[in-house]
Amino acid sequence: MQELLNTLTLGSIYLLFALGMALAWSTIGILNFAHGAIFVFSAFSAHFISAYVALPMPAIILISVVVGATLSALTQWLAFEPILKRSKNHRSAELRILIGGIGVAAIPIALVDWATASAPFGFANSTYSTQVFEIAGLRVTNTSMIVIIVGLGIAVGLTLWLRRSRQGLGLRAIGVDSETASLMGVNRTAMAIGTMAIAGALAGLAGSLQVFQLQAMGVDTGDQLLIKAFAMIVLGGLGSMAGVILGAFVLAGAESLIFAMNMGTWVDAVSFGLIFLVLLLRPQGIFGRQEVRRT
Amino acid sequence: MIDWYAANSVVIQATMATLLLALSIQLPLRMGVFSFAGVGCFGIGGYTAAIAFTQFDMGTWPSVALGTVLAGVLCYLLGLIVHKLTGLYLGMATIAFTLIVAVVATNGGSMTGGASGIFGALGGITNLHVLILLAVVVVGLAVSEYGRFGRKIDTVREDPELAVALGINVARYRKMTFLASGLIGGLAGAVTTLLRSTITPAEINFHLVVVALTVIIIGGSSSWLGALIGAVVITWLPTVLSFVADWEPIIYGFVVALAAIFLPGGVLGLVKDLMRRRRSGSGTAPPASDAAVTSNDGPTAPEPSRTPVPSQGGAL
């Protein structure tokens, strides 16, 4: 049971991270390789400010969310939009967005690496303190309760918003056919920047919660998480939010299992192997639909 | 000249090693195959050569050959499995392959030396040997860029459906590019490891993928010459400008992002564009047939596109 609870906490952080990536990828078609860097940098910004002022938890999370949203929207506006405008077809745009994202990601990561001298950072100066409760024989910290509630709440909220609201409809329309959608009065550019801001905010949220949960974060966390998030999205099937939720908890469960079996050094192979297996056996993912292609 | 060489032989060595690694990524890209498996093969080649050299007492060249061939074979097998994937999916699957190589190396016990890697694998390789190997690889790649074969490869990249209609076996080309990329990557890994005498799992990470990609993006992805330009820029810039050394990752980040936005053809693409524009007079659009062959996805080519995207004339 205790392991199950830990899996749920880990999965919720994975979920928050992957949701933003999946949202942007499945609607406006942008797989943002800077998502992991935004995750690290927004948590670091909160760490940087909280080193001077003793801040409560909501303030730290707010800083992180705002920084994440700003950074992500800027990336979309300054890098991905110009690339989309200059590319002649979808395939070359995809490649250039991937490379542009890798380039953009290198900048905040280098800054954090330089500022922390590659040492892990945390929120040591915050007024928040972890408390442990005993509920039915389980050790539950207040942090993990917050993480699980926020993670599941936002996942359900985002799914409903995408399905029910007018903006959600517009966003999904862009995902199906962006040209037709823009003829129907959907402002593609504004939508894209807004979506990336939401994705960045989720990355920032995931970043600060991860630091609260694990007490510290290393600079290279972002890259690993990026590939894990890809595994989750692919497993669930691109375009399905329920798929991301499933993928996050399956991956978290598999990793917890590997740790429980005392094979901790193999833990990264789980997500990499998962990407492989899913792409080979069911490329459209569990909830995805088959795409038609000729060559 | 000799003094200059003696002072800079380490940097020259690094340039050649970087170039080999970059070429192993560039070849698939030229074929429109978005594969980063070459970096994983760098690890396979390096580890195989180091193990053969230190634990089985094989000579330098048999070790290098073994590493190269094993990397090529494994990469070909990977290609058989994943060649039907496209775009981002293929990119991520091959990144996953690369990172699995690192995980396996970490867990290889006494064979691979675990997280601390292998030490003391100093083979008898000189810069001249590397130069000869590099020349062989470059000549092979240069041949594949010209004439009938070069045009076939361009067609496979630009329009796979058209290539199939022309009777080109696209699937075979895609699989063969995995083999070639694995061989080059394995050679790069084996040679680099026996030159530097060490290899660790931490080297075969996402960062190495980024370095290889940076080289190609700066130089240009359409020709080996682009990779050469990129490799020279990447390895020599920090030695020439000392402030670059302090801010290296940030500057490279900016350069890659800017190149992805404004210079999809890299430095080589820019030079070719300028030359073409001078030849064709005052800024008129280049002939489409010429542009379709040379530029990968440069904004200059007003291609007869099937998608209703507005073409952008000759403006950069």
Chai-1 contact restraints between the chains, C-beta under 6 A:
chainA,res_idxA,chainB,res_idxB,connection_type,confidence,min_distance_angstrom,max_distance_angstrom,comment,restraint_id
A,L31,B,L88,contact,1.0,0.0,6.0,A-B,restraint_1
A,A79,B,A257,contact,1.0,0.0,6.0,A-B,restraint_2
A,P82,B,I261,contact,1.0,0.0,6.0,A-B,restraint_3
A,I83,B,I261,contact,1.0,0.0,6.0,A-B,restraint_4
A,R86,B,P299,contact,1.0,0.0,6.0,A-B,restraint_5
A,K88,B,V309,contact,1.0,0.0,6.0,A-B,restraint_6
A,N89,B,T307,contact,1.0,0.0,6.0,A-B,restraint_7
A,S92,B,D297,contact,1.0,0.0,6.0,A-B,restraint_8
A,E94,B,G87,contact,1.0,0.0,6.0,A-B,restraint_9
A,R96,B,A260,contact,1.0,0.0,6.0,A-B,restraint_10
A,R96,B,P264,contact,1.0,0.0,6.0,A-B,restraint_11
A,I99,B,I217,contact,1.0,0.0,6.0,A-B,restraint_12
A,I99,B,A260,contact,1.0,0.0,6.0,A-B,restraint_13
A,G100,B,A257,contact,1.0,0.0,6.0,A-B,restraint_14
A,G100,B,A260,contact,1.0,0.0,6.0,A-B,restraint_15
A,I102,B,V210,contact,1.0,0.0,6.0,A-B,restraint_16
A,G103,B,G253,contact,1.0,0.0,6.0,A-B,restraint_17
A,G103,B,V256,contact,1.0,0.0,6.0,A-B,restraint_18
A,G103,B,A257,contact,1.0,0.0,6.0,A-B,restraint_19
A,G103,B,A260,contact,1.0,0.0,6.0,A-B,restraint_20
A,V104,B,A257,contact,1.0,0.0,6.0,A-B,restraint_21
A,A106,B,P249,contact,1.0,0.0,6.0,A-B,restraint_22
A,A106,B,G253,contact,1.0,0.0,6.0,A-B,restraint_23
A,I107,B,I250,contact,1.0,0.0,6.0,A-B,restraint_24
A,I107,B,G253,contact,1.0,0.0,6.0,A-B,restraint_25
A,A110,B,P249,contact,1.0,0.0,6.0,A-B,restraint_26
A,A110,B,I250,contact,1.0,0.0,6.0,A-B,restraint_27
A,D223,B,F206,contact,1.0,0.0,6.0,A-B,restraint_28
A,F230,B,M92,contact,1.0,0.0,6.0,A-B,restraint_29
A,T265,B,T106,contact,1.0,0.0,6.0,A-B,restraint_30
A,T265,B,N107,contact,1.0,0.0,6.0,A-B,restraint_31
A,D268,B,V103,contact,1.0,0.0,6.0,A-B,restraint_32
A,A269,B,I100,contact,1.0,0.0,6.0,A-B,restraint_33
A,A269,B,V103,contact,1.0,0.0,6.0,A-B,restraint_34
A,F272,B,A96,contact,1.0,0.0,6.0,A-B,restraint_35
A,F272,B,L99,contact,1.0,0.0,6.0,A-B,restraint_36
A,F272,B,I100,contact,1.0,0.0,6.0,A-B,restraint_37
A,I275,B,A96,contact,1.0,0.0,6.0,A-B,restraint_38
A,F276,B,A96,contact,1.0,0.0,6.0,A-B,restraint_39
A,L279,B,L85,contact,1.0,0.0,6.0,A-B,restraint_40
A,L279,B,Y89,contact,1.0,0.0,6.0,A-B,restraint_41
A,L279,B,A93,contact,1.0,0.0,6.0,A-B,restraint_42
A,R294,B,E161,contact,1.0,0.0,6.0,A-B,restraint_43
A,T295,B,P160,contact,1.0,0.0,6.0,A-B,restraint_44
A,T295,B,E161,contact,1.0,0.0,6.0,A-B,restraint_45
A,T295,B,V164,contact,1.0,0.0,6.0,A-B,restraint_46
